[in-house]
Amino acid sequence: MRIPPLARTLAVVGLLILVGAEVNLAASVPPVGLPAVRVLQMALEAPRLIDYEGTKVITALKAGRAETVTVSEWHKRPDMMRLEYLSPEDVAGRLIVDNGTNAWHYEPRLNMAFEGPTFEGDLLSRDLTLLHRNYRLTSLGVDEVIGRQAYVVVLDPVMPGVRRQFWVDRATGTILRSEERDPDRGVILSTYFSRVSFSLNLPDAYFRFRMPGGARVYRMPSAEAGSMSPAALEQQVRFPVLIPPVLPEGYTFHGGALSRFGSLTSVYLRYSDGENLISLFEAPAGSIGWPSAGQPVPGWTQPARLVDLGYFRVLIWEQRGLRLTAVGTVPTETLLVVARQLAAGHEQALVTDVSRRVESDPTVVRTLRGEGLTFPEVARALVLSQRLGADPRTTARFVRGTLTISELAGQLRMRPEVLKQAVQDALREAPTVPPALAGR
């Protein structure tokens, strides 16, 4: 059964990390000309400090046409959210409830509810070092939105990608308006509040999902807290843990954990570019029921289904005796690329290829893969290790964005400007995409 068309509401959820302010609401309004990084920092902490409710209009470009939906949105600090779709008619009644632990998405036309892990926690704990590595943050001054003064800030991707612009309320830090602009297609997503109210005392009961009568339920795995490497996770389960061989540029491993689904223990891997998230759940095939919702994925030799839930997408497939579920706040095409790379199954050939090209022991390549690195990241880490005389695990942390240039310079006792040039020279020599993956 096909899910009705969904306008992308990434700005509703993906941008909840940019809602609110780090200021006491009784304090004076911040001065005009606040640095862009400060606007970002105050907005990132807002969900912990402020409640709000409002009506939001979302317009998305889909198949060359603009589709607009109207949503009632409630947020209760620190991490609870409720969305009720009001229009158009084919989505009216759709409901999303996130209590900070679990998220429910109800489709009235299917009378079907999807339960899964919250996205709020991941978004609130995002890695700013990674975001700054992959995006340039710029301030464009102050503008007026629905009669309120707002800071205007822009996130420009370092690599080719989508440009994001936000209008941040000066008094509260709330995103009053946002745009996502693709270099080829122009504005692909825009959101704005037509009205909004702050400083509310919203009851917790409003963020509890009540199952409609007769509704069918599909439950996705939930993950435990913590951060384990794929190698450490593999020691806890009785199946091989698959690691994406490549990811879109800028994405890197952001932590792993054991995932619980009833009595089943599976693996949860999380990847991020600092702005968007891709989560991967792995479990033995047949251990979880096959969903009836969604659309079959054409061209796959193994069973695969795609479920578009608007603010995230779910791709489910089987390979090598495993059931894999990829969940992402990324475009469908990105999720499919990651899944197809996993399905290719060339791990040993790629280990041999990379170790030969960078003249390194295959055991070291496998060790870094066990830390969650993609093959391009492994190649860069090993080239840097050789050129700088540093431990591969240290250069791997730098490549992943969890170690800054200043921190690496301190460990190597080098001046940051000297190290930066050395890194640039070394990375120019590192292979970016192993030949075994080219053209896939």
N, C-alpha and C positions, 0 to 999 in steps of 0.2 A: 504494500500500500504506500502511495506516495504522500510525503509530507507536503502541505500547501506551500507555495513560494514564500520565503521569508526574507524581508529586507534586512540587510546587515545591521545589527545593533551593537557592533563592537564598541561604538562610542559610549553606549550605555554601561557596558560592563568593563571593557578594556580600559576605558577612561575613568572608571571609578577611583583609580589611583590618583586622578587629578581632580578630585572633588573636595571642596572645603578649604580650611585655612589653618595655619599653625598659630593663630593669634587669639587672644582672649577677646570674646565678642564685645566686652565692655571697654576694651582698649581703643586708642585712637586708630584711625585708618592709616595704613602704611603710606609713606610718601610716594608721590609720582616718581617714576624712574627706578623702581626697585629692580635689581639685576634679575635676569631671566632665571638663573640658577636658584635664586632665593624664592622666586615665585613657584618654581617647581617643588622646592623643598617644603614650603608651607602648604602647597596643595597636596603633597603626598601624605602628610600627616592629618589632613582634614577629616577623613572618615572616622578617626578615633575621637574627634572633638565636637562634631556637629551633626544634628539631625536635619532633614529637609524633606519636603514633598513638593511635587510640581507636575506640570504637563509638558512633555517633551515631544517635539516634532522631528522625525528622522527621515531623511531622504537619501536613498541609495541608488546608484547606477547598477542596473541588473539587466544583462543581455542587451545593452545599448539603450535601455529605457530607464527613466527615473521613476522609482516607486517610493511613495511617502506613507509612513505609518505614524499614528499618534498614540502615545503611551503615557499612562499615569505612573509616576515613579516615586517610591518612598525609600529613604535610606535612614537607618538607625545605627548610631555609632556602637561599636567600631566597625562591624562587618556584616550587617544585615541589610537585605534589599528585597523589595517587592516591585514587580512590574506588571501592570495590567494593560493589555492592548485594547484600544478603543476603536480604531478604524485603520484601514478600510474594512468592509464587511467580512472578507474572507479570513481576516486574522482577529477580528473582534472576539474577545473572550479568552484569548491566549493569556496564560498566566505563568510568571516565573517568580518563585519564592526561594530566597537564599538566606538561611539562618546563621551563616558563618561556619557551619560544619557540613551541612548537606544542601544541595540545590535541587529544586523540583521545577520541571517544565511541563506544563499541561497544554495539550493540543485539543481544543473542544471539538473540532470537526472529526477527529479520530477517537475522541473520548479515551485518550491514552496519556499516561503520565510517565515522564522520564526522571529517574532519580540518579544523582551523581554527586561527586565531591564538589565542594564549594570552589569557586574561582577567586573569591575575595581574598582568602589568605595568601595565595600565591601572588596576587597583584600587589597586596600591601607590603609583601616582603621582597619586592623586586630588588635586583642588584643595580644600584645607581652607577657603579663603576662600569658595568657592561653597557648600560644605556648611554653613558657619556662616550664610550668607545665607538658605538655604532651610530650615534646621532649627534649633530651639532645643534646646540640650544641657543636661540637668539631672541632678544626682546625687540618688539616693534612699537613699543610705547603704550599709550592708553587710548581706548575707544569706548563708545557707549553702546550697551546692549540692553534692550527692554527697559530703558530709563536708568540703568545702573552703570557706573564707571567700572571698566574692566581692563586689566593688563592683557596685552596681546603677546603671546610667545609662540615660537615655531620650533618644531623638531625636524631638522633636515637630515635624511639618512646619508651616512658617509658613502655607502655603496648605492647603486641605482635602486630606487624604491619609492615608497609613498611618503609625501611630505605632510606633516600634521601641524595644524594651527589651532590654538586654543585662546578663548577669551575668558580670562579668569577674574571673577568678581573681586574688586579691591577690598570690599568690606568683609567678605566671608571666605574668599578663595574658591568658591564654587565655579565650575566650568559652565558658563552661561551659553556658550556657543562653541562649536568645533567644526573643523573641516579636514578631510583627507583628500589630498590631491595627487593623482597619478600623472607622471610626465607625459604620457601619451593620451590619456582619456580625460584629463582635467579633474574636476571635483567628482569623486566617486562616492563620497559619504559626507553628509552634513547633518548636524544636530543643533537644536537650540531649544531653550525653555521659552514657552509662550507665557508661563507664569511659574513662580517658585516662592515657597515660604520656608523660613528657617527657624531654628531654636524651638523645635517642637518636642513634645514628650510622647513619642510614639510608643504604644504598648507592644511588648514582646509578642503577645498573642497574634498580632497582625502579621508576623513573619513566620507563622507556623502553617504548613501546607495541609489543607483538608481535602482528602481524596473524594472527588465526585463519585456519585453512585454508579456502579457498574464499570468504572474506568479500568482499562488494562494497564499494567505497570511493567516498565523495563528498567531494571536497575543496573547502573554501571558500577565498577569497582570503586572502593574508597581507599585512601592511602593513609598509612600511619605517618606521624611526624618524624622528622629526622632527615639525615643526608648521608647516604651510603653510596659507595662506588658500585658499578655493575659487577665487578669482580667479587666484592664482598657480598652482594646480594645473591650471586650465583652459588655461594657456599651455603646459603640458607634455604635454597629450594632444590628440587630434584629435576631441573631441566636447564638447558643452556639459555643464558640471557643474551638476546640479540641487541646489538648496538648499531645505530644508523652509521653507515660507512661515510656518508657525506650529509651535510645540511645546507640550507640556504646560507649564503655568506652572512656572517655576524652571529649566527645561532651557535650556542655551545651548551654543554651539559651543565645543568643547574641543580642537580641533586637527585637522589634516588631513595626509595623506601620500600618496605614490604607493604603489599596491598591486601586488604581483607574483603572477601565477598562471601558472607556466610561462613562456612567452615573451610573455604578455599583460601590458601595463601598464594598470592601471585606477586609479580614485580611491577613497580611503578618507577618510571624514569621521566624526568622533567627537563625540557630544553627551552632556552629563552635567548632573545637578542636584546634584552633589557626593556622591551616594549610589548612584544607578543610572546605567547606561550604555546608550546607543543608538549603534550603529555602522552606517554606511551605505557600501556598496561600489557603485561605478558603472562599467560597462564596456559596450562595444558589444554589442548583442543578437546572439546566435548565436556569440559568442566563447567561451562556457563552456557545457558540456553541461547540459541541463535535467534536474533531479533527478526520480527516480521515487518517492522517499520523500515522506512528508508528506501533507497534505490539500489539496485544491483550496479556494480562497477563494471563497465564494459571492458573487455580485453584482458581480464584476469583469468588465469587457468584455475586458480583456487577460489572458493566461495568468498565474496566480499560484498559489503553493503555500506552505503554512505547515508548518514542521517544529518540533515542540516537543521540545527536548532537555533539559527539566527545569530545569537551572540557567541556560539561556538559550534564546531562541526565534529561529528563522530564518524570515524572510519573503522570498520571491523572486518578482519580477514583472517584466514588460516594459512599456515605454512610450516613445513618441517615439524608437524605434530604439535604446533602451538596455536593458540587463539590470541591474536593481537588486536588491541583497541587503541587507536590514535585519536586524541582529543585536542583540538587546537582553536585558539582565537586568531587563526591565520586564514587566508583565502583557501578555498577547497583545492585549488591547483597545487599550492604549497604542501598541503597535507598528503596529496596523492604522490607527489615527487618523493617525499620522505619515505612513504610506505613502499613505493616501487623499488627504491634503493635497497631497503631491507629485504624485500622479496627476491632480489637478484641472487643473493647467497654466494658471494665471491670472497668471503672473509680470508681464507688461507691464501688465495692467489694475490689478494691485495696486501696482506702482510709481507709476502715474499717480494712483491713489486716495490713497496715503499722501502723496505729494508735494503734492497739492492740500490735503489735510486739515491738514498741518502747515506749509503755505506754504513749501516748500523746493524747490530745483532737483531734477528727476528724476535728474540725473547723480549728485548726492550720495546719493540713495536707492540707486541701483544700486551705487555705490562701497561703501556700508556692507553691502549684500547680498553683495557680493564678499568681504567680510571674514567672512562666515558668519552674520550676524545675521538673525533672523527679522523679519518685518514689524512685529510689536508692539515688538520691541527697537529697530528702526530709528526708529519713531515716538517712542519714549521718548528715545532718544539725541539726536534732532534738537530735540525740545522743550527738553530740558535744555541743549543747546548754545545755543539762542536765549535762554533765560532767564538763563543764567549767563555768556554771552559767552565760551564755551569752544569749542575746536576739536571738531568732531563726532567725530573719531577718539578723542579723549580721553574724551568723555562715553560713547562706545560701549564703551570699556574698562570704565568704571564700571558701565554697564548689564549687561555680561557678567559682572561680579563679579571681574575681574582687577585692578581698581583700587579700593582701599578709600576710605571717606569721608575718612579722615585724609589719605591720599595726594592725593586730589583737592583737599581744602582747602588743602594745602600748595602745590599748583601754582597755585591761584587766589588764594592769600594771603587766605584767609578763615578765621574760626574754625569748627572742625568743627560746633559746635552750630548756628551760623547757617546753614552750608551744608546741614546735615541738614534744617532746616525749609524752606529754599528748594527742596531736591530734592523733598520731600514735596508742597509746593505745586505744583511744576511737573509732577510725574508724575500728579497728579490731573487735569491738563488733557490729558494724552497719551492718544490712543486706544489701547485694549488689543488689540482685535481688529478689523481692517479690515472694513468692511461686506461686501466681496466674499467674505469667508470665513464670514460669520455663517450659522449653521444647517447648515453642512456637516458 
